[in-house]
């Protein structure tokens, strides 16, 4: 009798364990359901042929102009994983990040405006046209919306609340700059073309963006759209959404109208290309400069804030608007450190900056004073 009850107990336990195991597998399958599509497309056919003709492409991958090391290097005695888990940095704000909803503005040919939505996502309003840069509206910058770096603040507006735009620019294919759900949303709610570096069209193809809305450019190549000249320019970075690296190109962007000009860095280490871009395309009324997610372990692929100021001067920039900070926790520095270092360096070199709250609109000719709003939440 006792033996039969013990067998029954073990059977019930095995059944429960089996149900739990199946539930866990189902949960993993659900969490990973979008991952294959989010990884993007493969470079084949005419896109591959064009990529292989690029001066930046050799030995099977794209390369930076200089022989810059893009791999993470660990200094002697430094354990990045230990620092990530047990480091004393305050990598998140203590209070909610203040958000503003930009008032609807009729496109004004005389006014140059910038709306920063968080991280690297921004809207350039230039000579009556609108150009959207690196839009990411998802909750996580990851192939999965269950795991991966999560937003520290919500987008200040819904994606479908964006005004009609004339072009959508992508700097490279990392998840915090190219997001599948956002691309699909813009595919359905906007009609503007996507201007992307070589190879990224394969990702957009897989996500259902019509071929006629995809414009791939190599460095120094330009495309005319809505009366603007948009030029792909160099950056010092890398690419990849899975195990393979550098299968697509990365870059920065010049947006030029008849009278006003804006430069966006994308992600990049500091390099001598900024002076060349400034000489060829400057001066710029506004530069959108990457200032966050830096570390001495990867100095060649993300600028430190002081280098962003140096690059702005190389570019012959007017107003500097910092991007690539505040929204995702992607490095080991304090949350507010990038903008504090930027502000100090800008004052030392008499560089004009504007530090908007997410959603705040900056008019280039009349920018708001820097008020240190981040100190109230950091």
N, C-alpha and C positions, 0 to 999 in steps of 0.2 A: 504494500500500500504506500509506504513512505517512498519507495523507489519509483512508483508510478507518478506520484505527486512531484518528485524532483525532476523527472523527465518532462512532465507537463510544464513545470516552471521554466526549465531551460528552453523548451520549445517556444513558450510565450516570450521569453527574453530575446530569443533569436529573431522572432517575428518583429518585435518592437525595434530591435537593432536594425533589422532589414528595412523597416519602414523609415526609420531615421536616416539610414544611409541613402535610401532612394530620394528622400526629401532633400538631403544635402546635395546629392548629385543634380537633382532638378534645380536647386537654388544656384549651383555653380553654372549650370547650362543657361539659366535665365540671365545671370549676371554677364555671361560671356556671349550672349546672343548677337550683339552688334559688333563684337570685336573684329571678326573677319572683314566686314565691310569698312569699319573705321580705319583699318590698316591702309586702305586705299588701293589704287590700281597698280598694275605693273607697266613699266615703260616698254612698249612694243610698237611695231609698225612705224608709221611716219614720225611719231613723236620720238621714238628711239633713234631713228635715222638722223633727225635734226639735232638731237642732243649729242650724238656722237661726232657731229661736225663742229661742235662748239670748241673754241680755244680753251675753255675751262674744263673740258672733258678729256681725260686720257687715262690709260690703264684701267678702264672699266668703271670709273667714277668721276664725279666732279671734284675740282680742287680749288683751294684758295690761290690767290695770285702769289703770295709768298709761301714759303715752306713753314707755315705756322702749325704748331702742334695743337690739335683740337681735342685730343684725348685728355681726360682728367689725370692730373699728375698729383700724387700724394707726396708731400714733403716728408723728409725723414722724421719719424717719430709722431706723425700726425695721423690719427684714425678718424676719417670722415664719418664713418658709421657711428662710432662712439659719440662724436661731437653732435651728430644729428639727433641722437636719442637723449643724450645727457648734457648737451651744451646749455650754457646759461643764457643764450641769446633769447630775446623776446621777439619771436618771429611772427607773432599775431597781435593785432591791436586789442587793447583791453575793453574798448567800447565799440559800438557799431560805427562803421565808417559812414560819414554823412553823405547822402545822395541828393542830387538835385535833378529835377525833371526840366530839361531845356524847353523853353517856350517855343512853340512853332514860329519859325521865322521865314518870311518870304525871301527867297534867294535874291541877294542884292549884289549887282555887278561891281559896286564900289567898295564892298566890305569883304575883308578876309577874316573868316571865323574858324575856330577849332572847337569841337565838342569832344571831350575825352570821356569815354564810357567805362574806363577801367582797363588795367593791364596795358596791352598795346592797341586796343580797339579805339579808333577815333574817327571822327567825321571832319573832313576838310571842306569848308565852304569857300569857294574861290571863284570870283568873277561870275557869280550867278549859277555856278555848278556845284555839285556835291560829290565827293569822293570818299568812300568808306574804306578804312584801312584795317587789315587783320582782325575782322570781326569774330569774336568768340563769345557766345551767349550761354553755352552749356554750364552746368553746375560744376563739372570737373574737366580739367584739361588732361584727358586720358582716353584711350580706346574704349574704356568701360565707364559707364556712369555710376558704377557701384564702388569702384576703387580708384585711387589716384588723387592728385592734388585738387582740393575742393575750394571753391570761391570763398573769399573772406568777406565779400559783400555782394549783394544782388546786382544785376544790371540795372541802371537807373531807369531804363525804359524797356518795354518788351520789344522783341525783334520786329513784330508786325506794326509797331508804332513808329518805326523809323520813317523819315520822309523819303520820297523817291530819290534815288541816287543815280549818278551818271556813270560811275565806275566803281568796281570793288577790287582793291589791291591786296595781294597776299605776298608776304615777304619770303616765307619758306614753309616747309611742311611739318614743323613740330606742332604738337597738339595744342600748345598755348597760343598758336597763331593760325592754325588751320583746323577747324572743327567741323566734323561731318554734319551734325545736326544743324548747325548754323548755316552751313553752305546750302543744305537742302531747304531750309527755311527761306533763305534769300533767293534760291532758285524759284520758289513758288510765289514770293511776295514782291519781288523786284524784277525788273527787265534789264538791268545794267549788265554789261560784260564783266567777266572776271579777268583781270590782268595778273599773270602769274609768271614766275621764273620757269625756265625750261624743265619739263618733266612733270610738273605739278598738274598739268592738264589730264594726266592719266588718273589721278585721284578724282578730279571733278567728273571725268567720264563715268567712273564707276558709281558716282553718287547722283547720276542722272542730269547733270547740267548739259544743256544742248551744246553741240559742237560750235555753233555760231556765236555762243556767248563765252567762249574760251579763247583768250589771246595769250600765247606763250612768248616770252621775250628772253633773249640773252642779255648779258651786261652790255651797255651802251646802245641797245636797240630802243626805239621809240614807237609809240602808237598814238595816233590822234583820236580823241574821243570827245564829243560834245564841245569842240572848240579848244580843248586842252591838249597839251603835249605831255604825255606820261612816258618817262624814260626809266628803264631798269638800270640800276647802277650797282657797283660792286659792294660787297660786304665781306667780312672775315668771320665765317661761321661754319656750319655743317648742316646736314639734313638727315632725315630718316624717321620712319614711323614704326619700324619693326626691328628685326635683327640686322638688316642691311642698312649701311650708312652711305650717304652721299650719292644716292641714285637719282636725286633731283637737285636742281640748282637753288641757291639762296641768294638774296640780294637786298638792296635798298631801293628807294624810289624818289624820283624827282617829279613833282606835279607843277607844271608851268602853264600859266595863262598868258595873255598878251602883256600884262603888267605886273602880276604877282607870282611869286614862286614859293613852294614849300618843299622841304626835304624830310624824308622819314628814314631812319637808320635800319629798320628791322632789328635783328639781333646781330651784334658784331663786336669783335674786339677792336681796339684802337689800331689803326694802320695808316700808312701814308696815302692811301686812296682818298681820304677825306679832302686833303688839299687839292688833289687832282679834280675831284668832283666839284669843289668850290670854284676852281679856276674855269672849268668847262661849263658849269650850269649856274653858278651863283652870280651875285649874292642872293641869299634867300630871306624872304620876309619872316618866315617861321621855320624852325627846325624841330621836329619831333624826335627826341633823343632817348634811346634806351639807357636807363640808369640803374636798374635793379637786377637781382639774381646773379651777382658777381661773386667771385671768390678767388683767392690767390692760387687755388688748385686748377682753375680754368681761366687764366688771365687773357688768353688769346681769342676767346669766343664771346665774352661779354665784357663790355666796358665798365670800369669803375666810374663813379660819378665825376671825379676830377677829369678823367679822360673824356667824358661826354662834353665837358666845357671846352677842353682842348679841341675836340673834333668840331664843335660848333664854331669856334674861331677859325679853324681850318676851312670850314665850309663858307665862311663869310656870312654867318647867320645874323639875323636881327633879334627876334624874340625866340628864346628857348623854352619849349614846353616839354617837361619830362614825361616819359611813358615807361611801361614795363616795370611797374612797381605797384604795391598796395593791394592787388587783387588775388594773386596766387602765391603761396609760400613755396618758393622754388630754390632757396639757398639758405645759408647759415647765418646771414646777418640779421640784425634787428629789423623789424618791420619798417620803422621810420628812418633808419640809418641812411638809405640812399638819398632821400630828399634833403635831409639835414646836411649831408656832405656836399650835395649839389649847391645848396643855398650858400654855404660858406665859400665854396670855390667861385661861384658866380659873383659874389660880392668882391672877392679878392681881385677879379679880373674885369670888373665893371660890365658884366654880362647881364642883359635884361632877361628875366625869367618870369613865367606865370605858372603857378602850381594850382590848377583847378581841382575842385572836388569832382568825383565821378558824376558826370551829367552836366557839369557846369560849362557854359559856352564862354570862350575867350575871344574877344575882338582884338586882332593883332595890333591895330593902331591905338587901342585904348584898353590895355590889359588890366585886370584887377590887381591891386597890390598884393604882394605876398604876405599872408597873415598868420602863417604857422598853424593852420587849422588842424593839421595831423597831430600836433602835440596834445590836443585835447582828447584824443582817442588812443594815443600810443601807450 
